[in-house]
Amino acid sequence: MPFEGDYFGDYDEQDFDDYDKYDAQDDLDPPDLDPARDSDDPEDNHRDTDAEDAELLDEEQAWEASPSSPPASPLPSPGPEHLHSPGNPQPLQAEQDLAERNTILSRALRAHAQIRSCTYIVRFPGGLAGAPLSHSRAPTEYQTYKDASDASQDNPYGPFVSKVDWEFARWAKLRGPGSTAVTELLVIEEIPRLLGLSYKTTAQLNALIDKYLTSGRPHFTRWEIVVAGETFEIFYRDIIACIRALFGDPEFGGLLVFAPERHYADADHTVRVYFDMHTGKWWWAQQKEMEKHNPGATIIPVIISLDKTQLTLFGNKTAYPVYLTIGNLPKDIRKKPSRRGQILLAYLPSTNLAHITSKAARHRAVANLYHACLTCVLKPLKIAGVEGIAMASGDGVWRRTHPLFAVHISDYLEQILVVGCKMGECPKCPLPAQEIGETTDCARPLRDFNRTLAALQTITDGPCVFSRACKQAGIKPIQGPYWQDLPFVNIYRSITPDILHQLSQGVVKHVVSWIISAYGAEEIDARCRRFPPNHSIRLFLKGISKLQRVTGKEHADMCRFLLGLVIGIPLPDSVSPSQLVCAVRALLDFMYLAQYPAHTADTLNLLKDALQRFHDNKAIFVRLGIQIDFNFPKLHSLDHYILSIELFGTTDNYDTQFTERLHIDFAKDAYRATNWKDEFPQMTLWLERREKILRHNAYVQWRLHEISPGQAHAVSDAPTTSSVVTAQCMLAISRFHTFWSDLRPLLAHRNPPQLLDSEPFMTRIKIARTPNVRAATFSVASERYGAVFLQDALSRFVVRYRNPHASDAEVEAQSLGVHIRPSWRMPVYHKVRFILEDAQELGVMEETYDVAHARPEHRDKQKRLVPSRFDTVVVWEEDKNLTGMQRMLSYLVYGITKGSAAHALLGYRVGRLRMVFKLGKKVTEELFPLLMAPGHLAYIEWFTAFTVPDDVDGLYRISRCRGLNNERLASVIEVAQLRRSCHLFPIFGHSVPRDWTSSTVLDRCDDFLFNEFSDHHMYMSMV
């Protein structure tokens, strides 16, 4: 169709004088820096680190310039406190104690049940919201496909003739090489016959897929737009059919949310909890408005995300995909591409209209083209949102649904294109551009949407009136923005925060450059090279000052140690660094709080306070001459985070870093499958076939489960993990349940009733069945693992294990009588894996995986030297007056509750994991003749207890515990007392000693800071 974008050709030049900035390629994600593909397999995070550590050792030994001034001694820290002997370990082996769920569906249902058990729910009044219609239940799409299929009812793989026939096709389309390579493989003599394939070429396979398989999703439609004599194409799908496909997908049956809810953390309903979209205020308000006129509606919040992406490593080939999802799906499904909760809705033209010579006309045409395309794609929502459409959910229940446009996910450059404001202005509020970023006010009112609509309606009054009205409303004179006629839409609310571009690639990027300017690249890079390794820490052993094209992921990795870079370094001209440290701490607090998976009124107040602290201390960068002002919109955008969280739930409901991952599947991989000529028709066809394969894979799983439930896992891509619970573990768990039943009445006055139905938090621990060293002697433990006092520590452990109530003096005296034979050998393990539960205890946070290493120096398969690695861990120190599980639960009895100042660290201490081992059967029979033998043991070198955090940086200072002869104090404990790994910042002093390295700093330094920012789970546990 012709595009009349130049009808209003007498606009002023300045109306569109900033759209050339939007055409820049800087905003495109580099194709060689794609984020890692998501995986549901927890073992993916536990790869062997030998090769990586060997490479890091080479970087450690690389040449480094000498410091500009002699290194100062590390700053002194408080001396070690008197070391209390750790209590007797719990007689509980926590090795692979819970079996993995067999399907993702059951895990999701369990998570939803946990949410409802941890919060108090207020449902939408009336009971009609989201209610089913009176229609009979519809057959599921799987059943419909099965009934329509001509394949044998006994063949779950039909139309493929066998399991091999199907799995080869799945491999060829999802994992295999290009179509030419597959064809060349199939033409090899006897290959199709030996495999029993029903096709001999890729063309035959494609024909089979096109004829017999269905994706459950609509085909793409091609539409032409003519702009200034040149034709452009848009490929899009029917948005209603896409919504119907998501809403009716059998994979999501039982997981959809049909009505808004208010969740509270307390029985008095005073502390509101926000997580998924249905817990926000927007859905509740829209449901309330809808029920006034049309009771019984089921609202479907429509979420779209747009982001231009580069398809080629070299050149300027780009794509402009539009993704669609719905808010009825839980966010943990929407943010995982493997769950197929997102649909590619359209490819918009990514042209810059360079053939239009007039700059003002070109910029105006780009804006109008953008809105014209989205108007075409979203137009069906105008009627459907008001009148409603009958849709069946994945379980076959019919409802009257109203798809309402809710959220537009995009970066800042596209946000100004969406609302029509100028570069440098806020797309949400009317704050003047010159005041952007100078102050903070999270309660700023949004732009007047009614005034904007009134200005847009003057388009029929002529160009001059229209242009003047738009200027007064604070927008550009855009012809027919796509959101103008959509029902129940306020575009200024629909624009949401963007963690990736506003924080990671925005404010954090600026602050990192300011820190380097303030302290100098030499000292900052030297400190980066000397942080100890940790599972959650990425080491930048070449420094950070010379990095180019830094990704958002790399900036997020820097945030994990950013505070450790600035503590202790003096500023030039004797300027106090306190303000700078406070500013960095405040920014990190805001960034970590903003990414909470669940928020309450209290955490939102913390978020507001962190932003205020940053603004209170940011003047230090002006004083140092690094920054003139803070007039940039990405800093100002942080003011609007709280409002968006209250409206639409937490930021992981609409973060662009999740949709950026979709570029790989829906744009880049699709482009690589084309011949690079007239690529978009080929890309859409490739995507449709891929969706059919994925849908058929889910259908095969359903059929296998229908035939025999035990066979459904046979061809599933979802990982399965078998767990073995030993007789000792079962006995310990039985004793724990008995004690928990006795303790429950004592805790009734301290906990909500729902919490009493669940067990207290415990870290799950996994250790390999096969030891890394089968029979290590005490001399090997001393020389290679640094377990110098293992025999003495083991003697004390035996005494404490036999008599948990023994005093320290009694333990010392009785340990002299324990006979530890030097000839004893023990299996040694080099890795402990932790499965960390919800740190917020609201049932919202997903499981987090952590690893601690205790590994001596060795050589890898390439004969490269791999340095020793003995990680630091958080250890639960038990009360010596109680035994077993009672030690942990006693803190609940005495009133230590969530949120109290002492809760986070009470009973915990940092130790360095030197050795993980297990005593042999004969040894345990000799040492513990009448007791249940302990499980895996750990040799731990202790640090001082937590005291009070620093007033400026807020971190806890700890020191290595030493005895009267300067020896390191250590103990043997059960592995079950380990809670997780932790990361420490060495206290470097004014200048880091250059003889320290990343692999030796834990041995060379005695004084450390406890790093709260190593990962989000650690931060949530500490705050």
N, C-alpha and C positions, 0 to 999 in steps of 0.2 A: 504494500500500500504506500502511497506517497506520504512523505512526512513534511508537514508544513511548519517547520521549526522556525522559519525566518519571518513569520507573519508580523511579529512585533519587532520590526527591523530598526526602529528608531530609539532603541535603548541606549543609555549612556555607556561609554566605554568602561567607566569605573564600576558599573553594575556587575561585570564579569571579569574584572581585571586580575583575579587571583586564580582562575581555573587552570592556568598553565602549570601551576604548582601541583595540581592533582595529576597532571599527565606525567610527572616524573616517575622514573623507574625505581627510585630508592625504596618505595613502599612494597615492592614485589619481593616475595620470599625467594632466596637463592635456591635453585634446584639441587645444588650439591649439599645443602644443609638441611634436608628434610628431617623432621622429627622422627624418632624411632617408631616403627609400627607397634601398635598396642598388642598386648598379649594377655591372655587369661591364665597363662601358665606361670605360677610363682617361681618355678625353678629357673625361668629365664633370667631372673635377677641374681642368680647364684653361680654364674659362669666361673670357670677357673681363671684366677687372676695372675697366674705365673707370668704369662707373656706380657701382660700390661705392666706388672711390677718390674720385670726385667728392663722394659723400655724406659720406665720412669727412673730406674737406677742409672741408665746411660745419660739421661737428662740431668740428673743430680750431679754427675761428675763432669758436666760440660763446663767450659771456661766461664768465669764470672769476674767482672771488674771488682777491684778492691774498693772498700767503702771510702767515701770522700773524707771521712774522719774516723779515728780509731774507735773500734767498737766499745761501747760502754758495757759495764757489767749489768746483768739482769737486775731489774728493780727488786728490792727486797720484798718479801711477803711475810705474813705472820708465820711464826714458827709452828712446827707440828704440834698438835695437841696430844695429850695422853691417849694412846691407842687402846681402845677397848677391844678385847678379843671378840671376834664374831661369834654369834650364837651357833648352836647346833643346827645343821642343815635339816630341811624337812625330809623325811623318809619317803620321798615321792620322785619317781623317775618320770621326767616330763619329755620323754622321747617319742615323738609321733603319736601324741595321745588322742587325737581326734581324726577320724577319717574324713577325707574330702567328700564333698557332695558329688553325687554322680552326674547331676545336670545343673546348668546355670539357672534354670527356672527355680529349682528347689532352694538354691542359695538366695535368690532374690526374694522369694516368699518368706524365707527365714529372716532376712534383713528387714522386711516390712513389718513382720510380727514383732521384731525387736524394737523398732521405732515406736510402735503402738504400746509396747510394754514399758517404755522409758519416758513417755510424755503423756500429758493429760490432754485429751482431745475434746474440742467443742465442734460438733458438726453443724453444717448449715441448717438453720431452722426450717421446719415445715415438712421435711422428709421427701420432698418432690424433686429436689435438685439431683440430677443424674439418675433419676428413677427409670427403670425399664418401661417400654411400651407394652401394651397388652398383646402384641403379636406373638405368635408361637416362636420358639427358638429356631434360629436358622442353622442349617448344617455348616460346619466349619469349612474353610476353603480347602483344607486337606481332604475332607470327606467328599466335597464336590469334585475336586480334581480326580480323586480315586474312582468315583462313580462314572466320570466322563472318560476315563482312560480305557483304551482298548487292550492294555497289557493284561497278562494273566494275574488273577487275584493272588496267586501264590508267589509272584515275583515282585518283591517290594522295590526293585530297581528299575522297573519298566518306565519308559520304553527301551531301556538298555537290557540286553539279554541276560546279563550276569553281573555279579559284584565286580569282577575284574573289568568288564566292559564299562561299567559306570565309573569306577575309580580311575581308570585311564582317562576318560573324558573329563572328569573333574580336575585331574592333574594337568591335563593339556590346557584347560581354560583358566585355571587359577594359579598354578605353580609352574607350568611347563614353559618351554621356549616359544618362539614365534611360530606362526602357522606353517611357514615354509619348512622349518626344522622338524615339526611334527609330521608333516607329509613325507619328508625324506626318511624319517624313522619308520613310518608305516609301509613304505615301498620296499623296505628290506625284506627279502624273501622269507616267507613263513612267519613273520612277526604277527600279522593279524590272525593267522590260523592258530598259532601256538597260544596266543592270548585269548582267543575266542572273541575277537572284536567284531562288531556289526558294521564297521565302517573301515575304509581303507585309505581315505584322504581326509584332510582337514575340511575340505568342501563338503564331503558327505557328513562329517560330524556336525558342521554348522547347519546343514539342511535338516538333520534330525532334531537339533536343538530348536531351530526356528519353527518346525512343524508341530512338535509334540510337547515341548516344555512351555511352562508359563511362569512369569515372574511375579504375577499378582499386582504388577505396577503398570501404568499406562505407557504407551509408546510416545516418542517425541514427535512434535509437530514443528515443521519449518515455516517460518514467517519472514517475509522480506520487508525491509524498510528502506525507502529512498530518501536520502538526505543530500540536498544540493546536487542532484543528478547522479549520485553514486549509491549503489545498492548494498545494503548490509543485511546479514541474516541473524535471526534469533531462533534458537532451538529450545522449545519449552514443552512441558507436560501440563495436562489438565490438573490444576491444583486440587480440585475436589476429589478426583480419582486418586491422587497421591495421598490425600488425607484419609480416604477410605481404605487404602492399602495399609497404611500404618495402623489405623484404628482397628481394622479387622484381621490383622496378622495373627494367626494362631500362636505364634511364638510369644506374643505379648498377652495372651489370654490369662486373666487373673492378675496381671500386673498394672493394668491401666487404672488411673484415678478419674472418677467421674464427677466429683463434687469438691468444692473447696472445704478446707478444714482450718481451724485455729488450734495450734499445738502450744502447750504450756509446760514449763518445767516444774511447776508446783501445783498442788491441789487447789490453791486459792485463785489460780488463773491470773497471776500478776506478772509472771515472767514469760513473755511470748517467745516462742521458738520458731525460727525460719530455716527451712532447708530446701525442699522441693518447691516447685512453682505453686502447687495447690495450697501451700501454707502461707503464701503472701497475700497482701491486701488487694492486689489487682483482681484476682479471680473472684474473691469474695464480693467486691464491689460490683463487678460485672454480673455476677449471679444474682445479686440483690436487685439490680436494675432490670435484668431479664425476667425475674419472677414477677415483677409488677405487671407486666403485659402478657407474658406467655409462660405460665408456671410449668415446671417439669422439664426444663431445658437441661441439656448436657453440653456444657461449653467445651469447645476444643481450642485451647490457646495455640495459635499458629505462630511459629518461630521461624524466621528466615535469617540467613546469614549470607553475606556477599563479601567477596574479597578477590581482587584481581591477582592472578598468579602467573609466574613465568614458566613456560613449558620447556624451554630449551636452555642448555647450559651456556651456549653462545647464541648471539642474535637477540631478536626482540619479539619472538613469538609468544603471545600471551593468551590467556583464557580468562573469562569472567563468569565463573560458575555461581549459581544461586542454589543454596541448600535449604531443605525444608525438614522440619520435625514438629512434633506437637508436644505441648506441655503435659498431656495426660500420661506420657511415658515418664517413668522415674529418671532422674538425671544420670544415674550410674549406667543406664542403658543408652541414653542419648549421647553421652560423651565417649562411647566406645564404638569405633567404626565396625568392629567385628560383630556387634549385635544388630547391625542393620537398622538402627533407629533413625537414620538420616536418609533422605532421598535427594538425589540431584534433580532439582526442579527445572533449571534452565541454564543455558549458556547465553549470556548477553553479549552484544557486540563490544569488543575491547578496543575499538578504534579511537584515535584521537582527532579524527576528522581533519587531518592535515591538508586535505584538498581545498578546504574553505580558507581563503586568503585573509579575510577580515578577522582580526583577533577577537573582537567582541562578538561577532556573529558565530565564530567557531566555538567559543566558550558557551554561548547561549545554546547552540545546537547540541553540544555534548550533554548539558544538563537536561535539556528537553528530551533528547534521545533516551537517556537513562530512565527518566520518569515515564516516558511513553512505553518503553519495553516492560517495566514493572507493572504499569497499569494494565497492559494486556495480560500479563501472567496472573495478577491478583484480582482481576475483575470479577470472577465468579464468587468471591467472598462477599460482595456487596449484597446480593440477594440471599445467599445461603446463611449469612450471619444473622439476618433479621428473621427470615421465615423458618429456617431450620431444615434439616435433611435427615431422613431416617437412615441410620447406619447400624450395622451389626458389629459388635466387638468380636475379638478373637474367640470368645467362648460361645458365640452365636446369639447373644442377647441383643435385641433391638432397642435403640434409644433415639430420641429426637435430638440431634446434635446441631449445635450452632458454632461453626468455625469462625473464630474472631481473631483478627490480627492482633498480636500481643507484643512481640519483641522483634526489633531489627538489630542484628548483631553485625558490627562493622568497626573499622578503625576510624580515627578522627577525620582523615581526609574524605572518607565516604560519608561520614556523619554530616559534614557541612554541605555535601552534595545532596543529601537526603532532605535536610530541613531548609536549605537555601540561604544559609548565613554566609558571611564572608570569612576568609582565612584569618585566624587569630581571634575570632569570637568563639564564645561557648555555644554549642548547638542546643543546649538545654535551658539556659537561663539568660536573661537580658543584661548581664553585667557588662559594662563598657569594656572594650578591648584593652584600653590602657590600664585598667584595674585588674586584669586577669592575673592570677597567681600571687598578688601582693598580700592578700589576707585570706582567711578561711572562714566560712560560715556554711555549715551543713544544712541549715534551714532556709537557704535562699529560695525564693519562689521561682517556679519555672516560667518560661515564656507564656504569654497569653495565647492559647490555642484558638480560642474563639475570635480573637482579633485577627489572627492569621487567616482563618477561614473567611472572615468578612473581607479581608483585603483580596483574597484570591477570587472571590465572587464578583469583584469589580472588573473582571476581564472583559465583560460585555459592554463596559462603558467607554472603551477605547484605550489605546496604548498609553496615552499620557496619564489618564486617571489611574489605570492599573499600575503603572510604574510608580506613581507617587504614593498610592496606597500601600504597595509592598514595601517601599522604603520606610514609610512610617511604622509599619509592623515589624521592621527589622529583618526582612528577608529579601531575596532577589526576585525579580519578576519572572518566575518560572511558570511555564504553561502547563497546567494540569498535573501537579505532583500526584504520585500514585496513591498517597494516603488521604487525599482530599475527600473522597466519597466513601471510604471504608467505614462501616458502622462501629461505633463505640471505640474509636481510635483517638488517642492524643499522642502525636508523634514525638512530642518532647518527653513523654514518659517512656515511650517504646525504645528510645535510644538508651542503651545500657552501657555499663562500664566495660572496659577492655583491659584486663590484667596484662596481656602480652604486650600491647603497643603503648599503653599509658604508663604502666609501671616498669615492666622488665626492659622494654625498648624505649622507655620514655624517661621518667624521673630517675630510675636507677642508673640508666646510661649516663645521664648528666652528673649525678653524684659521684659515680666512679671516676669520671674525667676530672671533676673538681678535687677529689682526694689525691689523684696523681699530680695535679698541678700544685696542691698545697704542700705535699711532702716530698715530691720528686719521684720520678719513675724508678730510680736506682734502689732506694730503700723499700718502696712498695713491692717491687719485683723480688727483691731479696727475701722479704717476708713470705711472699707467695710460695717461694721454693722450699720453705722450711716448716710448713704445717705438717703435722703427722697424718698418715693415711687413715681413712675411715670408709666404711661401706657407703656412706651418704655423701662423702666429700670428693669432689673432682679436684685433683691437684693440677695447678697451672705451674709446672716446674720451669717454664720459660718466661714466667711473669705474665702480666695482663696489660702492660702499657703499650705493647707493640702489636696487640691483636687487631686484626682487620675483619670487617664484615661480621661483627660479633652478633650471634643469634640471641633470641630471647632466652633460650635454654641456657646458654653460657652466662648471660647476665644473672639468671636465677641461681646458677651454680656459684657465682661470685658472692651472692648475698649470703651464702652459707658460712663464709669466713670473712665477710667485709668488715665487721666490727673488730675482729682480731687484727686487721691491718693497721687500724688507726690508734689503737690503745698504746700509750706509752711513748709515742713519737712527739718530740717538741716541735712547735710551729716556729717559723721565722720571726725575728724581732721580739722574741720572748712573749709572744701572744699565747694566752692560755688556750689549750686545745679542748677544754671542757665543752664549750658550745658546739664544736665540730663533732665531738664524740656523741653528744646528746642528739644532734641532728641526725647522725647516721643511725643511732639506736632507734630514734622515733620513726624514721623511714622504714627500717626493717620491721619494727613492730606493726606498722600500718600494712606493709606488704604481706606479712604472715597472717595477720588478723583478717585481712580482706579475702584470704583464700580459705577461711574456715569452712568446713563442709556443713556446719550448722551454726546459726547465730541466735543469740538471745539479746534482750535489751541490755544486759550487762556487757556483753562482748561488743555490741554496737557503740556503747559508751566508751569502751577501751579504744575502739577504732577512731572515734571522734577525738579522744584525748591524744592519741598518737599523732594525728594530723596537726593538732594544735601545737604540740611540742615541737614538731618539725618547723612550723612557721615561726615559733618563738625563738628558734636557734639558727635559722637559715641566714641571718644577717652576718654570720661569721665569714661566709663566702664573699660577701661584699667587702667586708673589712680587710680580707686578705687580697683584695683586688682581682679575684678570680671571676666574679660575676658582677655585672652592673645592676641588674634587676632580675626578677623572676617572672617576667611577663611571657609565659608560654602556657598554652591551653592544657597541656597534659598534666601539669601540676594542679591547675584549677579543677580539672575533671574529678579529682579525688574528693571534692566536696559533695559530689552527687552519688557516691557509693552507697551511703546509708539509705537514701530514699529508694534506690533500685533494689537493694536487698529486702527492704520492707515490702515493696510492691511485688517482686518476682522471685523471691528466694535468694539463696546465696549465689555468689558470682560464678560458681561452676555450672550454673544453669545456662549461662550465656557468655562464656569466655571464648574469645576467638582462637585461643591456642588449641582447642578441641576441633574447631571447624578447619583450622589450617591443616590439620592432619588429613582431612578429607581430600585435600588437593592431590594427594598421592594416588588414591584409588580412582577418583572421579575426573581427574584432569591429566596428571603427568603419566600415569601408567596407560591411560587410554590413548594419550597422544603417541606414546612409544609404540603402540600396537598399529599405528597407521603408516601409510607410505609418505606422510608429510605433505600430501597434496590434497586440497579440499578435505581437510582433516576432520571437521566437525561432524559430518554425516557418518564417517567411519567411527569416530569416537562414541557417538550415541549408539550405534549398532553394537559395538564392542561391549559397551556398558549394559545394554539390554540382555545380551547373551550371558554376560557374567552374572547378572541378577537372576537369570533363569537357573543357572547352575547352582547358585547359592540357595535359591528357593527349593530346588529339587533335592539338594542335600538335606535341608531341614525336613522335607517331606519323607525322604528315605528313613530318617531317624524316627519319624512318627510311625511309619509303616512297620519298621522293625520292632518298635515298642508295642505296637498293636499285635504283632504276631507273637512275640516273646519278649516281655519286658527286660529280661536279662541280657538280650542281645543288642540292645539299642546303643551300647557304647562301642560296638565292634568297629564301626567306621566313623565314629565321631571324631571331629577335630578337637573337641574340648579335652584338656588334659585330665587324667585320672591319677590319683596317688593312693597307693595302698599304705595303710598304717598298721603297725603291729603293736599291740598293747601287751606288755609282759604281765605275768602273774603278779609280780611285785607292784607294778603300777595299778593293776586292777584292785589289789588289796588296799593300796593307799587311797585310791579314789573312793572305795567303799567306806573307809574310815572317815574320809573328809565329808562325805554326804551325811554320815551319822552325826558328826560334830556340827555341820551346818544346820541340820534339823534342830539340834539342841540350842544353837545360838540364835536362830531366827526370832524367837519371842523376845530376846533381849534387844534386838535391833528394831523391833516394830515401831518404837516411838521415834526412831531416827531416820527412817527411810519410807518413801511412798510404798503403798502396798504392792504395786506392780514390781518393784525392784526385788521384793522378797522372793519372787518366783524364779529369779535367775541367780546364778552363782557369782561370787565376787570375782573381780578382774584377776586374771592370771595370764602371764606370758606363756605361750606355747613354744616349746623348744624342739628342734629336730637336729639329730646328730646321725651321721652316716653309720650304717650297720658295719661296714668294713673299716677298721682303723687304718690310718695312714702309716703308722709304725706298729707292727704286731707285738713286739717284745722289746721295750726300752728298759734299760737298767737305771738305777739311781745316778750313776756317773754320767750317763747320756743325758738324763734330765737336767743335771747341773751344768754340764758343758755346753749343750746345744740349745736348751730351752731356758737357761738362766734360773731354773728352779733349785737354787743353791741349798736351801734349807728344807727340801722336800721331806726328808725323813723325820726331822723334828716336827714339822707342821703336820705331817700325817699322824704322828703319835698323839699330838694334841687333839686332832680331829677324832681319833678313835676314842679317846677318853670322853670328849664332849658328846660323841654319838651314843656311847654307852650310858652316860650319866648327864642328861641335859641340864640338871639343876646344880651341877658342880660349880663352885666358885673359881675364879681365875687362879687363885693359889692352889686349890685342889687339883685343877687341871695340870698345872705345872708339875706338881709333886707326883701325880699318878702317871703322867706321860713318861717319866723316867723308867717306869716299870713295863712299858709297852715294848715288846721286842719286834723291831722292824728288821727283817733280814735283808742285808745288802744284795743278796743274790736274787731277790724277787724281781720279776719282770712284769711289765704292764703294757697293755695296748694304749696307744696315744692317738688322739684325733686332732686335726689341724683346723677345724672349722665348726662353729656353733651357729645354727640358724634360728632366728626368732620370728615368730608370728605375733605381731603386736595388735592388740584389740583396740576398740574405739577409745581414743584418749579423752573424748568429751563425754563418754558414757551416756550418749543419747541415741545410740543405735543407728547413727547416720554414716559415720566414717567407715570406709572400707578397711579391710585388713592391710597392714603394712608389714613388709618383709625386711628383715635386718640380718646382718651377718657379722660375727666377730671371728677374727683369725688369731691363731696361736701357732705360728709356723717358723721353724728355724731357717737359717740361710741354706740354700741349696742351688742346684743348677737345673734349668728346665730342659725340655727335649732337644732344644737347639744348643745346649751346653752353655747357655748364658747364665750369668750369676743372678740369682733372685735373692734380694736382701731378706733378712728375717723380718717378721711382722708379728708383733704382739700387741693386739688392740686393747684399748681401755674399755671397760664395761661398767654399767650401773648394777650394783649388787644390793640385794635386800638383806639388811642386817637385822637379825631377829632378836627378840627379847629372850634373854637366857632363862627367864623364869617360867616360860611356857614351852610347850613342845609342838612340833609339827605345824599343822595349819593354824593352830590356836595363836601362834605368834603374830601371824599376819592379821587375823580377824580381831585381835584384841584392840588394835588401834581404832577399829570402828566402835567397839564397845565403850571406849574411853572418850568418844566424842570427836575424833578427828574426821571431819566431813569434807566433802568436795567444796572447794572455794575458800577454805580457811588458809591462813598464811602458812601454816605448818604442813598442810596436806601434801604438797608436791614432793617434798624431799624428806619428810619424816621417815626415818628408818632406812634410808638409802645412803650408799657411799660408793665412791668411785674406786675401782681397782684395776690393775693391769693384768690381763689374762695371759699367764705365762705357759700354762700347760693344761690340757684336758685329757684325762686318762680314766681308766677303769681298773679296779682290782679284780684279779682272777678269782675263780670259784674257790680254790683251795685256800687262798689268802683270806677271803671273806669268811670262810668257815673257821679259820684259826682266830681271826680278829673279832668276829661277831658271832660266836657260837650259838647264842640263844636269841638273836635279833634278826629282823629282816635286813638283808644286806643293802647298803646304799647303792645308788646307781652311778652315773658318771660323776666324776669329781673334777674340781678345778683348783689349780695352784694360783693364788691371787696375791699380787703385791699391792699394798694398801696406800691410799692417799688420805689426807686428813678429812674430817667430817665437814659438811656444809655448815656455814655460819650465817653471815648476813651479806646480802649482795651489795656491791659497790653503789654509792649514791649517784655516780655519773653514768657509768656504762651498764649498770644493773646486772653484772655477771658475778658469779661466785668464784672466789679464789681458793684454791686448794694446793697443797704441797705434798710431796712424797713423804711417807712416814719412814722415819729412820730410828734405829735403836741407839743405845749408849755408845756403841762402837761404830756408828755411822752405817750400820748394815740396814738393808731394806727389810722392813717388817712385812711378813707374808703369812698366809694361812691357807689351809686346804678346806674347801667348802664343797657342798653339792652343787652341781650345775643347775639344779632347780632353783637356786637362789639368784641366778643371773636373770636380769630383767631385759637388758638390751645392750647394744654397744653405745658408746658415747665418744664425742670428740672434744679434745682439749686444745686451747690456744696457749702455746708457750708464752711466758712473759719475757719478751725479748729485751726490754730496756729501751734506751734511746736509739740504739742501733743494733741490729741483729748480729750476733757473732757469726762470722763467715765460715767457721769450722763446723757449725751445725748443719745437718742435712735433714731432709724429710724422714729418712729411714733411721736416723740416729737421735733425733731431737728428744724423743721420750726417754732416752738413756742419759743424754747430756744435760737436760734441763730438770730442775727440781720443782719449779713453781709454775702453776698453770691457771688458766681461766676456764671455767666450764662453759662450753659452747652450747647455748640454747637454740641456735639457729641451724644446727646440722641437718635437720629435716623437720617437716611440719608436725609429725607426731611428737617429737621431742619438745618443740615449742609449745604445743597444746598441753603437754604434760606438765610444763613448768609454769605456765601462766595461770 
